Amino acid sequence: MNNNELSKWQYRVQTVGSFWSGVKAEELEQLLNDWGGEGWEVVSAHILENQNKINVIAKRPLARKTIRQRSMPQYK
């Protein structure tokens, strides 16, 4: 597999919940539905201990127009 064939990904991380009220199922469900509609796929979710919060991590394919090409300095 050459470099042109490698998948490029965009990642997103969001913390859900609060110390006092924890994570509301409705809030989490809405977030996941919104992200799914935008093409995001959750790859991980983990509880932040003693904080009543969850970190949700998602990815989606990076659109060709948003891929940043690494530029090399031009030597003269």
Biopython code that builds the backbone (N, CA, C, O; Angstrom):
import numpy as np
from Bio.PDB.StructureBuilder import StructureBuilder

atoms = [
    (1, "MET", "N", (0.856, -1.168, 0.000)),
    (1, "MET", "CA", (0.000, 0.000, 0.000)),
    (1, "MET", "C", (0.901, 1.229, 0.000)),
    (1, "MET", "O", (1.735, 1.391, 0.892)),
    (2, "ASN", "N", (0.739, 2.083, -0.983)),
    (2, "ASN", "CA", (1.546, 3.297, -1.003)),
    (2, "ASN", "C", (0.824, 4.410, -0.239)),
    (2, "ASN", "O", (-0.322, 4.252, 0.183)),
    (3, "ASN", "N", (1.511, 5.527, -0.074)),
    (3, "ASN", "CA", (0.989, 6.631, 0.726)),
    (3, "ASN", "C", (-0.318, 7.195, 0.166)),
    (3, "ASN", "O", (-1.153, 7.670, 0.937)),
    (4, "ASN", "N", (-0.517, 7.155, -1.148)),
    (4, "ASN", "CA", (-1.739, 7.686, -1.748)),
    (4, "ASN", "C", (-2.962, 6.830, -1.431)),
    (4, "ASN", "O", (-4.094, 7.306, -1.516)),
    (5, "GLU", "N", (-2.737, 5.564, -1.066)),
    (5, "GLU", "CA", (-3.839, 4.651, -0.792)),
    (5, "GLU", "C", (-4.251, 4.650, 0.684)),
    (5, "GLU", "O", (-5.286, 4.080, 1.030)),
    (6, "LEU", "N", (-3.463, 5.277, 1.552)),
    (6, "LEU", "CA", (-3.783, 5.295, 2.974)),
    (6, "LEU", "C", (-4.997, 6.182, 3.229)),
    (6, "LEU", "O", (-5.134, 7.258, 2.648)),
    (7, "SER", "N", (-5.861, 5.713, 4.100)),
    (7, "SER", "CA", (-7.024, 6.514, 4.481)),
    (7, "SER", "C", (-6.568, 7.670, 5.347)),
    (7, "SER", "O", (-5.676, 7.522, 6.183)),
    (8, "LYS", "N", (-7.176, 8.805, 5.143)),
    (8, "LYS", "CA", (-6.912, 9.986, 5.958)),
    (8, "LYS", "C", (-8.163, 10.225, 6.797)),
    (8, "LYS", "O", (-9.282, 10.137, 6.291)),
    (9, "TRP", "N", (-7.969, 10.526, 8.075)),
    (9, "TRP", "CA", (-9.092, 10.654, 8.996)),
    (9, "TRP", "C", (-9.085, 12.009, 9.684)),
    (9, "TRP", "O", (-8.041, 12.634, 9.874)),
    (10, "GLN", "N", (-10.271, 12.434, 10.046)),
    (10, "GLN", "CA", (-10.479, 13.619, 10.864)),
    (10, "GLN", "C", (-11.043, 13.109, 12.186)),
    (10, "GLN", "O", (-11.909, 12.234, 12.191)),
    (11, "TYR", "N", (-10.566, 13.642, 13.296)),
    (11, "TYR", "CA", (-11.005, 13.174, 14.614)),
    (11, "TYR", "C", (-11.707, 14.286, 15.385)),
    (11, "TYR", "O", (-11.482, 15.476, 15.162)),
    (12, "ARG", "N", (-12.553, 13.853, 16.284)),
    (12, "ARG", "CA", (-13.337, 14.794, 17.091)),
    (12, "ARG", "C", (-13.456, 14.217, 18.497)),
    (12, "ARG", "O", (-13.704, 13.023, 18.665)),
    (13, "VAL", "N", (-13.282, 15.059, 19.494)),
    (13, "VAL", "CA", (-13.395, 14.639, 20.897)),
    (13, "VAL", "C", (-14.309, 15.624, 21.608)),
    (13, "VAL", "O", (-14.168, 16.838, 21.458)),
    (14, "GLN", "N", (-15.236, 15.099, 22.375)),
    (14, "GLN", "CA", (-16.115, 15.967, 23.158)),
    (14, "GLN", "C", (-16.376, 15.328, 24.508)),
    (14, "GLN", "O", (-16.556, 14.115, 24.611)),
    (15, "THR", "N", (-16.394, 16.152, 25.537)),
    (15, "THR", "CA", (-16.724, 15.695, 26.881)),
    (15, "THR", "C", (-18.199, 15.980, 27.122)),
    (15, "THR", "O", (-18.683, 17.083, 26.868)),
    (16, "VAL", "N", (-18.906, 14.970, 27.616)),
    (16, "VAL", "CA", (-20.346, 15.070, 27.851)),
    (16, "VAL", "C", (-20.597, 14.853, 29.337)),
    (16, "VAL", "O", (-19.978, 13.994, 29.965)),
    (17, "GLY", "N", (-21.519, 15.648, 29.892)),
    (17, "GLY", "CA", (-21.897, 15.496, 31.290)),
    (17, "GLY", "C", (-21.349, 16.611, 32.149)),
    (17, "GLY", "O", (-20.639, 17.497, 31.674)),
    (18, "SER", "N", (-21.694, 16.549, 33.426)),
    (18, "SER", "CA", (-21.186, 17.531, 34.380)),
    (18, "SER", "C", (-21.021, 16.852, 35.734)),
    (18, "SER", "O", (-21.612, 15.807, 36.005)),
    (19, "PHE", "N", (-20.216, 17.462, 36.558)),
    (19, "PHE", "CA", (-19.935, 16.879, 37.873)),
    (19, "PHE", "C", (-21.215, 16.661, 38.673)),
    (19, "PHE", "O", (-21.376, 15.626, 39.320)),
    (20, "TRP", "N", (-22.124, 17.632, 38.630)),
    (20, "TRP", "CA", (-23.314, 17.558, 39.462)),
    (20, "TRP", "C", (-24.422, 16.696, 38.892)),
    (20, "TRP", "O", (-25.119, 16.012, 39.642)),
    (21, "SER", "N", (-24.600, 16.715, 37.577)),
    (21, "SER", "CA", (-25.737, 15.975, 37.021)),
    (21, "SER", "C", (-25.344, 14.730, 36.231)),
    (21, "SER", "O", (-26.217, 13.975, 35.803)),
    (22, "GLY", "N", (-24.064, 14.506, 36.034)),
    (22, "GLY", "CA", (-23.639, 13.323, 35.302)),
    (22, "GLY", "C", (-23.982, 13.427, 33.824)),
    (22, "GLY", "O", (-24.147, 14.522, 33.286)),
    (23, "VAL", "N", (-24.086, 12.269, 33.176)),
    (23, "VAL", "CA", (-24.384, 12.211, 31.747)),
    (23, "VAL", "C", (-25.853, 11.867, 31.564)),
    (23, "VAL", "O", (-26.304, 10.809, 32.002)),
    (24, "LYS", "N", (-26.585, 12.737, 30.935)),
    (24, "LYS", "CA", (-27.993, 12.460, 30.651)),
    (24, "LYS", "C", (-28.074, 11.666, 29.357)),
    (24, "LYS", "O", (-27.465, 12.034, 28.353)),
    (25, "ALA", "N", (-28.832, 10.573, 29.388)),
    (25, "ALA", "CA", (-28.956, 9.702, 28.219)),
    (25, "ALA", "C", (-29.469, 10.467, 27.003)),
    (25, "ALA", "O", (-29.013, 10.242, 25.881)),
    (26, "GLU", "N", (-30.415, 11.370, 27.231)),
    (26, "GLU", "CA", (-30.990, 12.135, 26.115)),
    (26, "GLU", "C", (-29.941, 13.035, 25.469)),
    (26, "GLU", "O", (-29.905, 13.170, 24.246)),
    (27, "GLU", "N", (-29.082, 13.653, 26.290)),
    (27, "GLU", "CA", (-28.013, 14.523, 25.779)),
    (27, "GLU", "C", (-27.014, 13.711, 24.953)),
    (27, "GLU", "O", (-26.601, 14.130, 23.872)),
    (28, "LEU", "N", (-26.634, 12.553, 25.472)),
    (28, "LEU", "CA", (-25.688, 11.692, 24.764)),
    (28, "LEU", "C", (-26.288, 11.177, 23.467)),
    (28, "LEU", "O", (-25.619, 11.165, 22.434)),
    (29, "GLU", "N", (-27.547, 10.751, 23.513)),
    (29, "GLU", "CA", (-28.224, 10.256, 22.313)),
    (29, "GLU", "C", (-28.312, 11.342, 21.239)),
    (29, "GLU", "O", (-28.078, 11.071, 20.061)),
    (30, "GLN", "N", (-28.646, 12.566, 21.640)),
    (30, "GLN", "CA", (-28.733, 13.671, 20.676)),
    (30, "GLN", "C", (-27.377, 13.954, 20.039)),
    (30, "GLN", "O", (-27.278, 14.160, 18.829)),
    (31, "LEU", "N", (-26.334, 13.959, 20.866)),
    (31, "LEU", "CA", (-24.982, 14.177, 20.352)),
    (31, "LEU", "C", (-24.619, 13.109, 19.316)),
    (31, "LEU", "O", (-24.121, 13.430, 18.237)),
    (32, "LEU", "N", (-24.869, 11.855, 19.645)),
    (32, "LEU", "CA", (-24.518, 10.757, 18.736)),
    (32, "LEU", "C", (-25.328, 10.825, 17.449)),
    (32, "LEU", "O", (-24.786, 10.571, 16.374)),
    (33, "ASN", "N", (-26.607, 11.159, 17.531)),
    (33, "ASN", "CA", (-27.433, 11.301, 16.333)),
    (33, "ASN", "C", (-26.952, 12.456, 15.463)),
    (33, "ASN", "O", (-26.893, 12.333, 14.240)),
    (34, "ASP", "N", (-26.605, 13.583, 16.095)),
    (34, "ASP", "CA", (-26.089, 14.723, 15.339)),
    (34, "ASP", "C", (-24.788, 14.356, 14.633)),
    (34, "ASP", "O", (-24.617, 14.634, 13.446)),
    (35, "TRP", "N", (-23.884, 13.738, 15.363)),
    (35, "TRP", "CA", (-22.599, 13.349, 14.771)),
    (35, "TRP", "C", (-22.794, 12.335, 13.649)),
    (35, "TRP", "O", (-22.152, 12.436, 12.604)),
    (36, "GLY", "N", (-23.668, 11.368, 13.857)),
    (36, "GLY", "CA", (-23.928, 10.365, 12.825)),
    (36, "GLY", "C", (-24.453, 11.009, 11.557)),
    (36, "GLY", "O", (-24.088, 10.597, 10.456)),
    (37, "GLY", "N", (-25.300, 12.011, 11.696)),
    (37, "GLY", "CA", (-25.824, 12.724, 10.537)),
    (37, "GLY", "C", (-24.757, 13.501, 9.790)),
    (37, "GLY", "O", (-24.920, 13.804, 8.608)),
    (38, "GLU", "N", (-23.659, 13.827, 10.475)),
    (38, "GLU", "CA", (-22.551, 14.559, 9.855)),
    (38, "GLU", "C", (-21.452, 13.619, 9.366)),
    (38, "GLU", "O", (-20.409, 14.072, 8.893)),
    (39, "GLY", "N", (-21.687, 12.301, 9.483)),
    (39, "GLY", "CA", (-20.717, 11.328, 8.982)),
    (39, "GLY", "C", (-19.686, 10.855, 9.991)),
    (39, "GLY", "O", (-18.749, 10.145, 9.628)),
    (40, "TRP", "N", (-19.845, 11.240, 11.260)),
    (40, "TRP", "CA", (-18.903, 10.816, 12.302)),
    (40, "TRP", "C", (-19.250, 9.423, 12.802)),
    (40, "TRP", "O", (-20.425, 9.070, 12.900)),
    (41, "GLU", "N", (-18.240, 8.639, 13.116)),
    (41, "GLU", "CA", (-18.406, 7.310, 13.705)),
    (41, "GLU", "C", (-17.656, 7.278, 15.031)),
    (41, "GLU", "O", (-16.455, 7.547, 15.074)),
    (42, "VAL", "N", (-18.356, 6.951, 16.111)),
    (42, "VAL", "CA", (-17.714, 6.888, 17.423)),
    (42, "VAL", "C", (-16.782, 5.681, 17.451)),
    (42, "VAL", "O", (-17.171, 4.566, 17.104)),
    (43, "VAL", "N", (-15.542, 5.930, 17.873)),
    (43, "VAL", "CA", (-14.564, 4.851, 17.964)),
    (43, "VAL", "C", (-14.204, 4.527, 19.403)),
    (43, "VAL", "O", (-13.641, 3.470, 19.685)),
    (44, "SER", "N", (-14.534, 5.449, 20.325)),
    (44, "SER", "CA", (-14.220, 5.213, 21.724)),
    (44, "SER", "C", (-15.046, 6.143, 22.608)),
    (44, "SER", "O", (-15.375, 7.265, 22.222)),
    (45, "ALA", "N", (-15.364, 5.664, 23.772)),
    (45, "ALA", "CA", (-15.999, 6.489, 24.796)),
    (45, "ALA", "C", (-15.485, 5.972, 26.134)),
    (45, "ALA", "O", (-15.481, 4.766, 26.383)),
    (46, "HIS", "N", (-15.056, 6.882, 26.982)),
    (46, "HIS", "CA", (-14.585, 6.432, 28.286)),
    (46, "HIS", "C", (-14.998, 7.413, 29.380)),
    (46, "HIS", "O", (-15.115, 8.619, 29.163)),
    (47, "ILE", "N", (-15.210, 6.851, 30.543)),
    (47, "ILE", "CA", (-15.655, 7.618, 31.702)),
    (47, "ILE", "C", (-14.462, 8.346, 32.308)),
    (47, "ILE", "O", (-13.390, 7.764, 32.477)),
    (48, "LEU", "N", (-14.655, 9.618, 32.633)),
    (48, "LEU", "CA", (-13.651, 10.373, 33.373)),
    (48, "LEU", "C", (-13.954, 10.152, 34.849)),
    (48, "LEU", "O", (-14.922, 10.697, 35.379)),
    (49, "GLU", "N", (-13.137, 9.364, 35.498)),
    (49, "GLU", "CA", (-13.394, 8.965, 36.874)),
    (49, "GLU", "C", (-13.545, 10.165, 37.806)),
    (49, "GLU", "O", (-12.841, 11.168, 37.687)),
    (50, "ASN", "N", (-14.470, 10.029, 38.721)),
    (50, "ASN", "CA", (-14.750, 11.038, 39.748)),
    (50, "ASN", "C", (-15.189, 12.388, 39.176)),
    (50, "ASN", "O", (-15.124, 13.401, 39.872)),
    (51, "GLN", "N", (-15.637, 12.414, 37.912)),
    (51, "GLN", "CA", (-16.094, 13.663, 37.317)),
    (51, "GLN", "C", (-17.511, 13.554, 36.757)),
    (51, "GLN", "O", (-18.099, 14.569, 36.387)),
    (52, "ASN", "N", (-18.068, 12.351, 36.687)),
    (52, "ASN", "CA", (-19.400, 12.123, 36.122)),
    (52, "ASN", "C", (-19.494, 12.595, 34.674)),
    (52, "ASN", "O", (-20.530, 13.107, 34.251)),
    (53, "LYS", "N", (-18.419, 12.423, 33.920)),
    (53, "LYS", "CA", (-18.369, 12.837, 32.523)),
    (53, "LYS", "C", (-17.862, 11.692, 31.661)),
    (53, "LYS", "O", (-17.238, 10.748, 32.147)),
    (54, "ILE", "N", (-18.147, 11.801, 30.365)),
    (54, "ILE", "CA", (-17.670, 10.817, 29.391)),
    (54, "ILE", "C", (-16.969, 11.563, 28.266)),
    (54, "ILE", "O", (-17.485, 12.563, 27.766)),
    (55, "ASN", "N", (-15.803, 11.085, 27.868)),
    (55, "ASN", "CA", (-15.146, 11.580, 26.660)),
    (55, "ASN", "C", (-15.590, 10.700, 25.506)),
    (55, "ASN", "O", (-15.479, 9.476, 25.575)),
    (56, "VAL", "N", (-16.088, 11.314, 24.454)),
    (56, "VAL", "CA", (-16.520, 10.592, 23.261)),
    (56, "VAL", "C", (-15.558, 10.967, 22.139)),
    (56, "VAL", "O", (-15.331, 12.148, 21.876)),
    (57, "ILE", "N", (-14.994, 9.958, 21.480)),
    (57, "ILE", "CA", (-14.032, 10.159, 20.396)),
    (57, "ILE", "C", (-14.613, 9.553, 19.130)),
    (57, "ILE", "O", (-15.066, 8.409, 19.125)),
    (58, "ALA", "N", (-14.595, 10.339, 18.046)),
    (58, "ALA", "CA", (-15.170, 9.889, 16.781)),
    (58, "ALA", "C", (-14.214, 10.221, 15.638)),
    (58, "ALA", "O", (-13.315, 11.050, 15.778)),
    (59, "LYS", "N", (-14.429, 9.556, 14.510)),
    (59, "LYS", "CA", (-13.634, 9.842, 13.311)),
    (59, "LYS", "C", (-14.529, 9.779, 12.089)),
    (59, "LYS", "O", (-15.601, 9.174, 12.103)),
    (60, "ARG", "N", (-14.053, 10.424, 11.026)),
    (60, "ARG", "CA", (-14.708, 10.309, 9.729)),
    (60, "ARG", "C", (-13.634, 10.519, 8.669)),
    (60, "ARG", "O", (-12.606, 11.144, 8.931)),
    (61, "PRO", "N", (-13.878, 9.993, 7.474)),
    (61, "PRO", "CA", (-12.882, 10.185, 6.413)),
    (61, "PRO", "C", (-12.668, 11.675, 6.161)),
    (61, "PRO", "O", (-13.615, 12.460, 6.137)),
    (62, "LEU", "N", (-11.425, 12.037, 5.977)),
    (62, "LEU", "CA", (-11.077, 13.427, 5.696)),
    (62, "LEU", "C", (-11.381, 13.719, 4.237)),
    (62, "LEU", "O", (-10.882, 13.039, 3.340)),
    (63, "ALA", "N", (-12.202, 14.733, 4.007)),
    (63, "ALA", "CA", (-12.551, 15.110, 2.640)),
    (63, "ALA", "C", (-11.305, 15.594, 1.915)),
    (63, "ALA", "O", (-10.456, 16.260, 2.507)),
    (64, "ARG", "N", (-11.197, 15.263, 0.652)),
    (64, "ARG", "CA", (-10.011, 15.613, -0.133)),
    (64, "ARG", "C", (-9.723, 17.113, -0.082)),
    (64, "ARG", "O", (-8.562, 17.521, -0.039)),
    (65, "LYS", "N", (-10.768, 17.930, -0.088)),
    (65, "LYS", "CA", (-10.561, 19.383, -0.096)),
    (65, "LYS", "C", (-9.990, 19.905, 1.215)),
    (65, "LYS", "O", (-9.439, 21.005, 1.251)),
    (66, "THR", "N", (-10.114, 19.116, 2.316)),
    (66, "THR", "CA", (-9.601, 19.591, 3.594)),
    (66, "THR", "C", (-8.258, 18.977, 3.962)),
    (66, "THR", "O", (-7.694, 19.304, 5.006)),
    (67, "ILE", "N", (-7.742, 18.096, 3.122)),
    (67, "ILE", "CA", (-6.436, 17.496, 3.396)),
    (67, "ILE", "C", (-5.372, 18.566, 3.220)),
    (67, "ILE", "O", (-5.278, 19.202, 2.170)),
    (68, "ARG", "N", (-4.595, 18.752, 4.231)),
    (68, "ARG", "CA", (-3.513, 19.720, 4.157)),
    (68, "ARG", "C", (-2.263, 19.018, 3.663)),
    (68, "ARG", "O", (-1.810, 18.040, 4.258)),
    (69, "GLN", "N", (-1.725, 19.510, 2.600)),
    (69, "GLN", "CA", (-0.501, 18.944, 2.063)),
    (69, "GLN", "C", (0.684, 19.517, 2.832)),
    (69, "GLN", "O", (0.777, 20.725, 3.046)),
    (70, "ARG", "N", (1.561, 18.657, 3.231)),
    (70, "ARG", "CA", (2.765, 19.108, 3.921)),
    (70, "ARG", "C", (3.692, 19.739, 2.892)),
    (70, "ARG", "O", (4.023, 19.117, 1.883)),
    (71, "SER", "N", (4.098, 20.942, 3.142)),
    (71, "SER", "CA", (4.967, 21.623, 2.192)),
    (71, "SER", "C", (6.416, 21.521, 2.646)),
    (71, "SER", "O", (6.718, 21.557, 3.839)),
    (72, "MET", "N", (7.287, 21.397, 1.682)),
    (72, "MET", "CA", (8.713, 21.327, 1.949)),
    (72, "MET", "C", (9.311, 22.685, 1.651)),
    (72, "MET", "O", (8.899, 23.339, 0.693)),
    (73, "PRO", "N", (10.270, 23.126, 2.447)),
    (73, "PRO", "CA", (10.888, 24.424, 2.172)),
    (73, "PRO", "C", (11.600, 24.379, 0.821)),
    (73, "PRO", "O", (12.176, 23.362, 0.436)),
    (74, "GLN", "N", (11.547, 25.486, 0.127)),
    (74, "GLN", "CA", (12.217, 25.591, -1.163)),
    (74, "GLN", "C", (13.620, 26.144, -0.951)),
    (74, "GLN", "O", (13.811, 27.212, -0.369)),
    (75, "TYR", "N", (14.585, 25.393, -1.436)),
    (75, "TYR", "CA", (15.971, 25.830, -1.323)),
    (75, "TYR", "C", (16.415, 26.411, -2.640)),
    (75, "TYR", "O", (16.127, 25.861, -3.703)),
    (76, "LYS", "N", (17.112, 27.519, -2.569)),
    (76, "LYS", "CA", (17.597, 28.163, -3.779)),
    (76, "LYS", "C", (19.094, 28.051, -3.861)),
    (76, "LYS", "O", (19.698, 28.536, -4.817)),
]
sb = StructureBuilder()
sb.init_structure("model")
sb.init_model(0)
sb.init_chain("A")
sb.init_seg("    ")
for serial, (resi, resn, name, xyz) in enumerate(atoms, 1):
    if name == "N":
        sb.init_residue(resn, " ", resi, " ")
    sb.init_atom(name, np.array(xyz, "f"), 0.0, 1.0, " ", f" {name:<3s}", serial, name[0])
structure = sb.get_structure()
